Amino acid sequence: MTDTVAMAQVAAGSRRRRVQLSPGQGRSLSTIGGAIVVLVIVAIIAVHFWPGFDAFSQDLAHARLGPFVDPTHPLGTDVVGRDLLSRVAAGGQTTLLITAAIVLVNFFVGTVLGLLAGFFGGWADNVIALVTDVSLALPAVLLLIALSAIFGPSALLMILVLGLTHWMSFARLARATALSLRGRDFVMAPRMLGASSLRIIRTHILPHVLPQMFIVAVTSIGSVILLQAGLDYLGLGIQPPEPTWGGLVLEGQKYMRLSPWQVILPGLAIFLVVGGTTFFSQRFTAESTQPLRKVR
């Protein structure tokens, strides 16, 4: 029995070693992922300067054109003749802007609360921990459904709900970093000289926390895009006729058999951005764990 357990542990360790990437592989994946995301963003911006860019005009005479059939509609049209290239680009702009706003709110709220909890400790840490537990217990989708029923679905409501319910990973890391630094000499010295807590946090602790927060922000982009697209698909986000990637998937699903490209194109855009950000974050995640290994 002991031999069996030992063999299982060795096999598990070998599997873990196989999935670990070397620094060179991590940099290559990061470069590929970053290039994919940059290309998608550049394409979205470039399409807005396309001579025939129009995400809303309908042309029933050219409805359901396939990709690469009509030069004026390179990616085809939907069931009412709207240009899919324009709609995917416009939907990408809306989706990425809302994603950036959500991540920024998460970044700000999580960093501030984590720094306060880690630096002051005591009752401040207990109160923020209670707020964190409450936020984790609140299902964001159900909360958004309830608020949408009261105020109506909107981009601002989505940003506030997702921004104020997904900051916990930022706060935990900021708290742990501040907690480990508050007893260091370069933090204790200005405190003994009479420096204010705000100045100490801003000058001596925040510069050490921000790089870690950047890593969390990059790694959270993909999950925020997927969550936002899912909420748009459920009708809880941006409302038609304003295009979003999740909304375009919902619109195209009704005509999947007749014109599958209406679902494939926005789905492919989501896949490229989410996969690209995931690959891009691999390098930063690997680098952030190296100091932890040295400390151990």
ZARO-563473 format. One line per 5 residues: for each residue x, y, z of N, C-alpha, C, O. Coordinates in steps of 0.05 Angstrom, whole numbers, always signed. Layout:
BEGIN
X/Y/Z/X/Y/Z/X/Y/Z/X/Y/Z; ...
! end
This chain:
BEGIN
+17/-24/+0/+0/+0/+0/+17/+25/+0/+12/+44/-14; +39/+24/+17/+57/+47/+18/+71/+51/-9/+74/+74/-18; +79/+29/-22/+92/+31/-48/+73/+44/-68/+81/+60/-85; +48/+36/-67/+28/+47/-86/+25/+77/-82/+24/+92/-102; +23/+86/-57/+21/+114/-51/+46/+129/-61/+43/+151/-72
+69/+118/-56/+94/+131/-65/+95/+133/-95/+103/+154/-106; +87/+112/-109/+88/+113/-138/+68/+134/-148/+74/+148/-168; +45/+136/-135/+25/+156/-144/+36/+185/-139/+32/+202/-156; +51/+189/-117/+62/+215/-112/+84/+222/-133/+85/+244/-142; +100/+202/-140/+121/+206/-160/+108/+213/-187/+117/+231/-201
+87/+198/-194/+73/+204/-220/+61/+231/-220/+63/+246/-240; +49/+239/-197/+37/+266/-196/+59/+287/-198/+55/+308/-212; +82/+283/-185/+103/+302/-187/+114/+304/-215/+121/+326/-224; +116/+281/-229/+126/+282/-257/+106/+297/-275/+115/+311/-293; +80/+294/-270/+60/+308/-286/+63/+338/-281/+60/+354/-300
+67/+346/-256/+70/+374/-250/+95/+386/-263/+94/+408/-273; +116/+370/-264/+140/+380/-276/+137/+383/-306/+148/+401/-319; +120/+366/-318/+117/+367/-347/+101/+392/-355/+106/+404/-376; +82/+401/-338/+66/+424/-346/+80/+450/-340/+71/+471/-349; +102/+450/-324/+116/+474/-319/+131/+483/-343/+144/+467/-357
+130/+509/-349/+143/+520/-373/+170/+531/-365/+173/+543/-344; +189/+528/-383/+215/+540/-380/+212/+570/-384/+193/+579/-396; +232/+586/-374/+230/+615/-378/+228/+623/-408/+213/+641/-415; +242/+608/-425/+241/+614/-454/+213/+609/-465/+203/+625/-481; +201/+586/-457/+175/+580/-467/+154/+600/-456/+136/+608/-471
+157/+609/-431/+139/+628/-420/+141/+655/-435/+121/+668/-440; +165/+663/-441/+168/+688/-456/+157/+686/-484/+145/+705/-494; +160/+662/-497/+149/+659/-524/+119/+660/-523/+106/+673/-540; +106/+646/-504/+77/+647/-502/+67/+675/-496/+47/+684/-506; +82/+689/-478/+74/+716/-472/+76/+734/-496/+58/+751/-500
+97/+731/-512/+99/+747/-536/+77/+741/-556/+65/+759/-568; +71/+715/-560/+49/+707/-578/+23/+718/-569/+8/+730/-584; +17/+715/-543/-8/+725/-532/-11/+755/-534/-32/+765/-541; +11/+769/-528/+10/+798/-530/+6/+807/-558/-9/+826/-564; +19/+794/-577/+16/+801/-605/-12/+796/-615/-23/+812/-630
-25/+774/-606/-53/+768/-614/-71/+790/-604/-88/+800/-619; -68/+798/-579/-86/+819/-567/-82/+845/-582/-101/+859/-588; -56/+852/-587/-51/+878/-600/-62/+878/-628/-74/+898/-637; -60/+855/-643/-71/+854/-670/-101/+857/-670/-112/+870/-687; -114/+844/-650/-144/+847/-649/-151/+876/-643/-170/+887/-656
-137/+889/-625/-144/+917/-618/-138/+935/-642/-154/+953/-648; -116/+931/-656/-109/+947/-679/-130/+943/-701/-138/+962/-714; -139/+918/-705/-160/+912/-725/-186/+926/-718/-199/+936/-736; -193/+926/-692/-218/+940/-684/-216/+969/-690/-235/+981/-700; -193/+981/-684/-190/+1010/-689/-190/+1015/-719/-202/+1035/-729
-176/+998/-735/-174/+1003/-763/-200/+1001/-778/-206/+1015/-796; -217/+982/-769/-243/+979/-782/-261/+1004/-779/-277/+1009/-796; -257/+1019/-757/-273/+1043/-754/-266/+1064/-775/-281/+1083/-779; -243/+1061/-788/-236/+1080/-810/-241/+1067/-837/-233/+1078/-858; -253/+1043/-837/-260/+1030/-862/-281/+1047/-877/-300/+1057/-864
-278/+1051/-903/-296/+1068/-918/-326/+1060/-915/-343/+1077/-914; -331/+1034/-913/-359/+1025/-911/-367/+1019/-882/-387/+1004/-879; -353/+1029/-862/-360/+1023/-835/-387/+1033/-827/-392/+1057/-828; -405/+1015/-820/-431/+1023/-810/-443/+998/-796/-450/+978/-809; -446/+1000/-770/-455/+978/-754/-485/+976/-750/-495/+958/-738
-500/+996/-761/-528/+997/-755/-546/+997/-780/-569/+989/-778; -536/+1007/-803/-553/+1009/-827/-561/+981/-837/-545/+963/-838; -587/+978/-844/-598/+953/-853/-601/+954/-884/-608/+974/-895; -595/+931/-896/-598/+928/-925/-610/+900/-931/-595/+881/-934; -636/+898/-932/-649/+872/-935/-642/+859/-961/-644/+835/-964
-635/+875/-981/-627/+863/-1007/-602/+847/-1006/-596/+830/-1023; -585/+853/-986/-560/+839/-982/-559/+824/-955/-538/+824/-942; -581/+813/-947/-583/+799/-922/-570/+772/-924/-571/+759/-944; -557/+764/-902/-545/+737/-899/-524/+731/-920/-523/+709/-931; -508/+751/-927/-486/+746/-945/-464/+731/-930/-459/+737/-906
-451/+712/-943/-429/+697/-930/-403/+713/-931/-401/+733/-945; -384/+705/-915/-358/+719/-915/-344/+716/-942/-347/+696/-956; -331/+738/-950/-314/+739/-974/-331/+735/-1000/-320/+726/-1020; -356/+742/-999/-374/+741/-1022/-376/+768/-1035/-374/+771/-1060; -380/+789/-1019/-383/+816/-1029/-360/+833/-1018/-357/+834/-994
-345/+847/-1036/-323/+863/-1026/-331/+885/-1007/-316/+893/-990; -356/+895/-1010/-365/+916/-992/-372/+905/-964/-374/+920/-945; -376/+879/-962/-381/+866/-936/-362/+842/-933/-370/+819/-938; -337/+847/-926/-317/+825/-927/-324/+801/-910/-318/+779/-917; -337/+806/-887/-344/+783/-869/-374/+776/-870/-384/+762/-853
-387/+787/-891/-415/+780/-894/-434/+799/-879/-425/+819/-868; -459/+792/-879/-480/+808/-866/-498/+790/-849/-497/+766/-852; -513/+803/-832/-532/+788/-815/-559/+785/-829/-561/+791/-853; -579/+777/-815/-605/+771/-827/-620/+796/-836/-639/+794/-852; -612/+819/-827/-624/+844/-837/-605/+861/-853/-610/+884/-859
-583/+849/-862/-564/+862/-880/-544/+881/-867/-532/+897/-881; -540/+879/-841/-520/+896/-828/-492/+884/-831/-489/+859/-829; -473/+900/-836/-446/+891/-841/-434/+878/-816/-432/+891/-795; -426/+853/-818/-415/+839/-795/-388/+848/-786/-381/+849/-763; -371/+856/-805/-345/+867/-798/-348/+891/-781/-334/+894/-761
-365/+909/-788/-370/+933/-773/-382/+927/-745/-374/+939/-725; -400/+908/-745/-413/+901/-719/-394/+887/-700/-395/+892/-676; -377/+869/-711/-358/+856/-693/-338/+876/-683/-330/+875/-659; -329/+895/-699/-310/+916/-690/-323/+934/-670/-311/+940/-649; -348/+943/-675/-362/+960/-656/-367/+945/-630/-365/+956/-608
-375/+920/-632/-379/+903/-608/-354/+899/-593/-354/+899/-568; -331/+896/-607/-306/+893/-593/-298/+918/-578/-287/+917/-556; -303/+941/-591/-297/+967/-577/-313/+969/-551/-302/+976/-530; -339/+964/-553/-355/+965/-529/-347/+945/-508/-344/+952/-484; -342/+921/-516/-335/+900/-497/-308/+906/-483/-306/+903/-459
-288/+914/-498/-262/+919/-487/-262/+944/-469/-249/+944/-448; -277/+965/-476/-279/+988/-459/-292/+982/-433/-283/+991/-412; -314/+967/-434/-328/+959/-409/-310/+941/-392/-309/+944/-367; -296/+923/-405/-277/+906/-390/-255/+922/-377/-249/+917/-353; -244/+941/-391/-224/+958/-379/-235/+974/-355/-221/+976/-334
-259/+984/-357/-271/+999/-335/-276/+980/-311/-271/+988/-288; -285/+956/-315/-289/+937/-293/-263/+930/-279/-262/+930/-255; -242/+924/-295/-216/+917/-283/-205/+941/-268/-193/+937/-247; -208/+965/-278/-198/+989/-263/-213/+993/-237/-200/+999/-217; -239/+988/-236/-253/+990/-211/-244/+969/-192/-239/+974/-168
-241/+944/-201/-230/+923/-185/-202/+930/-174/-196/+926/-150; -186/+940/-192/-158/+948/-185/-158/+968/-162/-144/+965/-142; -174/+989/-165/-174/+1011/-146/-186/+1002/-119/-173/+1006/-98; -209/+990/-120/-222/+982/-95/-206/+961/-80/-202/+963/-56; -197/+941/-95/-181/+919/-82/-155/+929/-71/-147/+921/-49
-141/+946/-85/-115/+956/-76/-119/+973/-51/-104/+970/-31; -138/+992/-51/-142/+1009/-28/-150/+993/-3/-138/+997/+18; -169/+976/-6/-178/+960/+17/-157/+941/+27/-153/+937/+51; -142/+928/+9/-121/+910/+17/-98/+925/+31/-88/+914/+51; -91/+948/+22/-70/+964/+35/-78/+972/+63/-63/+970/+82
-103/+981/+66/-113/+990/+93/-114/+966/+112/-106/+968/+135; -123/+943/+102/-125/+919/+119/-97/+909/+128/-93/+903/+151; -78/+909/+109/-52/+898/+115/-35/+917/+131/-19/+908/+148; -38/+943/+127/-21/+963/+141/-31/+968/+170/-14/+968/+188; -57/+972/+173/-67/+978/+200/-74/+954/+216/-70/+954/+241
-83/+932/+203/-91/+909/+218/-113/+914/+238/-128/+934/+234; -116/+898/+258/-135/+903/+279/-164/+904/+269/-172/+888/+253; -179/+924/+279/-207/+927/+272/-211/+932/+242/-230/+923/+230; -192/+948/+230/-194/+953/+201/-192/+928/+185/-207/+923/+166; -174/+910/+193/-171/+885/+179/-196/+867/+183/-205/+854/+164
-207/+868/+207/-231/+851/+212/-255/+862/+196/-270/+846/+185; -258/+888/+195/-281/+899/+180/-278/+893/+150/-298/+886/+137; -254/+897/+139/-250/+892/+110/-253/+862/+104/-263/+855/+83; -244/+845/+123/-248/+816/+119/-278/+809/+119/-286/+792/+103; -293/+823/+136/-322/+818/+136/-335/+827/+109/-352/+814/+98
-326/+851/+100/-336/+861/+74/-329/+841/+51/-345/+836/+33; -305/+830/+53/-296/+811/+33/-313/+786/+33/-321/+776/+12; -319/+776/+57/-336/+752/+59/-364/+757/+48/-375/+740/+35; -375/+780/+54/-401/+787/+44/-401/+789/+14/-420/+780/+0; -380/+801/+2/-378/+804/-27/-375/+776/-40/-387/+772/-61
-360/+758/-27/-358/+731/-38/-384/+716/-37/-390/+699/-54; -401/+722/-17/-426/+708/-14/-447/+718/-33/-467/+704/-38; -443/+742/-44/-463/+753/-62/-459/+743/-90/-438/+749/-102; -477/+728/-102/-475/+720/-130/-479/+744/-148/-500/+756/-148; -458/+751/-163/-459/+775/-180/-482/+774/-200/-495/+794/-206
-487/+750/-212/-507/+748/-232/-535/+754/-221/-551/+768/-232; -541/+741/-198/-567/+746/-185/-570/+775/-176/-592/+787/-178; -548/+786/-166/-549/+815/-158/-555/+832/-182/-570/+852/-181; -542/+826/-205/-546/+842/-229/-574/+839/-240/-586/+858/-250; -585/+815/-238/-613/+810/-246/-632/+827/-230/-650/+840/-240
-628/+827/-203/-645/+843/-186/-643/+873/-191/-664/+886/-193; -619/+883/-194/-616/+911/-199/-625/+919/-227/-636/+941/-231; -622/+901/-247/-631/+906/-274/-662/+908/-274/-673/+924/-289; -675/+892/-258/-704/+893/-256/-714/+920/-244/-735/+929/-251; -697/+932/-227/-704/+957/-214/-697/+981/-232/-714/+998/-237
-672/+981/-240/-661/+1005/-254/-660/+1001/-285/-655/+1020/-299; -663/+977/-294/-660/+971/-323/-631/+965/-329/-613/+977/-317; -626/+946/-347/-598/+939/-354/-583/+961/-368/-595/+975/-384; -558/+965/-361/-542/+986/-373/-513/+980/-369/-506/+963/-353; -496/+993/-384/-467/+989/-382/-457/+999/-355/-440/+985/-342
-467/+1021/-345/-458/+1032/-319/-465/+1013/-297/-449/+1008/-279; -489/+1001/-298/-497/+982/-277/-479/+958/-277/-471/+948/-256; -472/+948/-301/-455/+924/-303/-427/+931/-292/-415/+915/-277; -416/+955/-298/-390/+962/-289/-390/+964/-258/-371/+955/-245; -411/+976/-247/-411/+979/-218/-414/+952/-204/-400/+947/-184
-432/+935/-214/-437/+909/-200/-412/+892/-202/-403/+881/-182; -401/+888/-226/-378/+871/-230/-353/+884/-217/-335/+870/-207; -351/+910/-218/-328/+923/-206/-328/+922/-176/-307/+922/-164; -352/+921/-163/-353/+921/-134/-357/+893/-123/-361/+891/-98; -357/+873/-139/-360/+845/-129/-337/+827/-138/-338/+803/-132
-317/+837/-152/-295/+820/-161/-268/+832/-155/-249/+828/-170; -266/+846/-133/-241/+859/-125/-225/+843/-104/-204/+851/-96; -236/+820/-96/-225/+806/-73/-196/+795/-78/-180/+795/-60; -191/+786/-103/-164/+776/-108/-143/+799/-107/-121/+794/-97; -151/+823/-115/-133/+846/-112/-128/+852/-83/-106/+856/-74
-150/+852/-67/-147/+859/-39/-131/+839/-23/-115/+847/-6; -134/+813/-29/-119/+793/-15/-89/+796/-19/-73/+794/-1; -81/+800/-44/-53/+803/-51/-41/+829/-39/-19/+829/-29; -57/+851/-41/-47/+876/-30/-45/+874/+0/-26/+885/+12; -63/+861/+13/-62/+858/+42/-38/+841/+50/-23/+849/+68
-33/+819/+36/-10/+802/+43/+16/+817/+39/+34/+814/+55; +18/+833/+18/+43/+848/+13/+47/+869/+34/+69/+872/+44; +26/+884/+40/+28/+905/+60/+34/+893/+88/+49/+905/+103; +22/+871/+94/+27/+858/+119/+56/+849/+122/+67/+850/+144; +68/+840/+100/+96/+831/+101/+116/+854/+102/+139/+851/+110
+107/+878/+93/+125/+901/+92/+123/+920/+115/+142/+935/+120; +101/+919/+130/+97/+940/+150/+117/+938/+174/+121/+958/+188; +130/+915/+177/+150/+913/+198/+179/+917/+188/+197/+914/+204; +183/+923/+163/+210/+926/+152/+221/+953/+162/+207/+972/+170; +248/+954/+161/+262/+978/+170/+255/+1003/+154/+251/+1025/+166
+252/+1000/+128/+247/+1024/+111/+218/+1034/+115/+211/+1056/+106; +201/+1018/+129/+174/+1028/+136/+173/+1038/+164/+160/+1058/+170; +188/+1025/+182/+188/+1033/+210/+203/+1059/+214/+195/+1075/+232; +224/+1064/+199/+240/+1088/+203/+224/+1114/+198/+224/+1131/+216; +210/+1117/+176/+194/+1141/+173/+172/+1143/+193/+164/+1165/+201
+161/+1120/+202/+140/+1122/+223/+151/+1133/+249/+138/+1149/+262; +175/+1125/+256/+188/+1135/+280/+195/+1164/+278/+197/+1179/+298; +199/+1174/+253/+206/+1202/+249/+181/+1219/+247/+183/+1244/+244; +157/+1207/+249/+133/+1223/+250/+118/+1225/+224/+99/+1240/+222; +126/+1209/+204/+111/+1210/+178/+83/+1199/+182/+79/+1180/+198
+65/+1210/+167/+37/+1201/+169/+34/+1173/+156/+50/+1165/+139; +12/+1159/+164/+7/+1133/+153/+2/+1134/+123/+11/+1117/+108; -12/+1155/+114/-18/+1158/+86/+7/+1161/+70/+10/+1150/+48; +26/+1177/+80/+51/+1182/+66/+68/+1156/+65/+80/+1150/+44; +68/+1141/+87/+83/+1116/+87/+72/+1096/+67/+87/+1083/+52
+45/+1094/+67/+32/+1075/+48/+38/+1084/+19/+45/+1067/+2; +35/+1110/+13/+39/+1119/-14/+68/+1118/-23/+73/+1111/-46; +87/+1123/-5/+115/+1125/-13/+130/+1099/-11/+147/+1093/-28; +124/+1083/+9/+141/+1060/+15/+128/+1033/+10/+142/+1013/+6; +102/+1032/+11/+88/+1006/+7/+75/+1003/-20/+77/+982/-33
+62/+1025/-29/+48/+1023/-55/+66/+1016/-78/+57/+1000/-95; +91/+1027/-80/+108/+1019/-103/+114/+989/-104/+119/+978/-125; +113/+975/-80/+118/+946/-80/+92/+931/-86/+94/+908/-95; +69/+943/-82/+44/+930/-87/+35/+932/-116/+23/+913/-127; +40/+955/-129/+30/+960/-156/+38/+938/-176/+21/+930/-192
+64/+930/-177/+71/+908/-197/+54/+883/-193/+46/+871/-213; +49/+875/-168/+32/+852/-163/+3/+857/-172/-10/+839/-183; -7/+881/-168/-34/+887/-177/-36/+887/-207/-56/+879/-218; -15/+895/-221/-15/+895/-250/-17/+866/-260/-31/+860/-279; -3/+847/-247/-5/+819/-254/-33/+809/-251/-44/+795/-269
-46/+815/-228/-73/+806/-224/-92/+818/-244/-110/+805/-254; -88/+844/-251/-105/+857/-270/-103/+843/-297/-124/+838/-310; -79/+837/-306/-75/+824/-332/-88/+796/-333/-102/+789/-352; -84/+781/-311/-96/+754/-310/-126/+754/-308/-139/+735/-315; -138/+776/-298/-167/+777/-294/-182/+787/-319/-206/+785/-320
-167/+797/-339/-181/+808/-363/-197/+787/-377/-220/+791/-385; -185/+763/-381/-199/+742/-395/-225/+733/-381/-245/+730/-394; -223/+730/-355/-247/+721/-340/-269/+743/-340/-293/+737/-341; -261/+768/-340/-280/+790/-340/-294/+791/-368/-318/+796/-369; -279/+787/-389/-291/+787/-416/-311/+764/-418/-333/+768/-429
-304/+740/-409/-322/+718/-410/-347/+723/-394/-369/+717/-402; -344/+734/-370/-367/+740/-353/-385/+761/-366/-409/+759/-366; -372/+782/-377/-388/+803/-390/-402/+792/-414/-426/+799/-418; -389/+776/-430/-402/+765/-454/-425/+747/-446/-446/+747/-459; -422/+732/-424/-444/+715/-414/-468/+732/-405/-490/+724/-410
-462/+754/-391/-484/+771/-382/-498/+785/-406/-523/+787/-406; -482/+793/-426/-495/+804/-450/-512/+783/-464/-533/+789/-475; -502/+759/-464/-517/+737/-477/-543/+732/-462/-563/+725/-475; -544/+736/-436/-568/+733/-420/-586/+758/-421/-608/+757/-410; -577/+779/-434/-593/+803/-436/-591/+821/-412/-608/+839/-409
-570/+818/-396/-566/+834/-372/-546/+857/-376/-541/+872/-357; -535/+859/-399/-515/+880/-404/-525/+901/-424/-547/+912/-421; -508/+906/-444/-515/+926/-464/-538/+916/-481/-539/+893/-489; -558/+933/-485/-582/+925/-499/-580/+932/-529/-567/+951/-537; -593/+915/-546/-593/+921/-575/-607/+948/-580/-624/+956/-564
-599/+961/-601/-583/+952/-624/-553/+956/-620/-537/+949/-638; -544/+966/-596/-515/+969/-591/-502/+942/-591/-510/+925/-575; -482/+937/-608/-470/+911/-610/-449/+906/-588/-434/+924/-582; -449/+882/-578/-427/+871/-561/-422/+843/-571/-438/+831/-585; -399/+832/-563/-392/+805/-572/-412/+785/-561/-421/+767/-576
-419/+787/-536/-439/+768/-525/-466/+772/-538/-480/+752/-543; -474/+797/-543/-500/+802/-556/-500/+792/-584/-521/+782/-594; -478/+794/-599/-477/+784/-626/-480/+753/-627/-492/+742/-645; -468/+740/-607/-471/+711/-605/-501/+704/-601/-511/+685/-613; -514/+719/-584/-543/+715/-579/-559/+719/-604/-577/+703/-610
-553/+741/-619/-568/+746/-643/-564/+725/-664/-582/+716/-677; -539/+716/-667/-533/+697/-688/-542/+669/-681/-545/+652/-700; -546/+663/-656/-554/+636/-648/-581/+628/-660/-586/+605/-667; -598/+648/-664/-625/+642/-675/-623/+632/-704/-642/+619/-713; -602/+639/-718/-599/+632/-746/-574/+615/-751/-561/+618/-771
-568/+598/-731/-543/+583/-732/-542/+565/-756/-521/+562/-768; -564/+553/-764/-564/+534/-787/-562/+549/-813/-549/+540/-832; -574/+573/-815/-574/+588/-840/-549/+603/-845/-538/+604/-867; -539/+616/-823/-515/+633/-826/-498/+630/-801/-498/+648/-784; -483/+608/-799/-467/+603/-774/-445/+623/-769/-436/+626/-747
-437/+638/-790/-415/+657/-787/-423/+680/-768/-406/+694/-757; -449/+684/-763/-458/+705/-745/-451/+698/-716/-448/+716/-699; -447/+673/-710/-439/+664/-684/-408/+660/-683/-395/+666/-663; -398/+649/-705/-369/+642/-706/-352/+666/-703/-331/+666/-689; -359/+688/-717/-341/+712/-717/-339/+725/-689/-316/+729/-681
-360/+732/-675/-356/+743/-648/-345/+722/-629/-329/+729/-611; -352/+697/-632/-340/+676/-615/-310/+674/-619/-295/+670/-600; -301/+676/-644/-273/+675/-650/-258/+699/-638/-236/+697/-628; -271/+722/-639/-259/+746/-628/-256/+743/-597/-235/+750/-586; -276/+732/-584/-274/+727/-555/-251/+708/-549/-236/+712/-531
-250/+686/-565/-229/+666/-561/-201/+678/-564/-184/+671/-549; -197/+694/-585/-171/+706/-589/-162/+724/-566/-139/+723/-557; -180/+741/-557/-173/+760/-536/-169/+745/-510/-149/+751/-496; -187/+727/-503/-184/+713/-477/-159/+695/-478/-143/+695/-459; -155/+680/-500/-131/+664/-502/-105/+681/-503/-85/+673/-490
-106/+703/-517/-82/+720/-518/-75/+732/-491/-51/+732/-483; -94/+742/-475/-88/+752/-449/-79/+730/-430/-62/+735/-413; -90/+706/-433/-80/+684/-417/-51/+677/-422/-36/+673/-404; -44/+675/-448/-16/+670/-455/+2/+693/-446/+24/+689/-436; -8/+718/-449/+8/+741/-442/+14/+742/-412/+35/+751/-404
-4/+732/-396/-1/+733/-367/+18/+712/-357/+26/+713/-333; +24/+691/-373/+41/+669/-364/+68/+678/-354/+78/+669/-334; +80/+696/-370/+107/+706/-363/+107/+720/-336/+125/+716/-320; +88/+738/-332/+87/+753/-307/+81/+736/-283/+92/+739/-262; +63/+716/-288/+57/+698/-266/+81/+681/-258/+86/+677/-234
+96/+672/-278/+120/+656/-272/+141/+673/-257/+154/+664/-238; +145/+698/-266/+164/+715/-254/+156/+722/-225/+174/+725/-208; +130/+726/-220/+121/+734/-194/+125/+711/-173/+127/+717/-149; +127/+686/-182/+131/+664/-163/+160/+659/-157/+166/+644/-138; +179/+670/-172/+207/+665/-167/+216/+675/-141/+230/+660/-127
+210/+700/-132/+218/+709/-106/+207/+692/-83/+220/+688/-62; +182/+680/-87/+171/+663/-66/+187/+638/-63/+191/+629/-40; +197/+627/-85/+214/+603/-83/+240/+609/-68/+249/+593/-52; +251/+633/-72/+276/+640/-59/+272/+644/-29/+289/+636/-13; +249/+655/-22/+244/+659/+6/+241/+633/+21/+251/+630/+44
+228/+614/+8/+225/+588/+21/+252/+574/+24/+253/+551/+34
! end
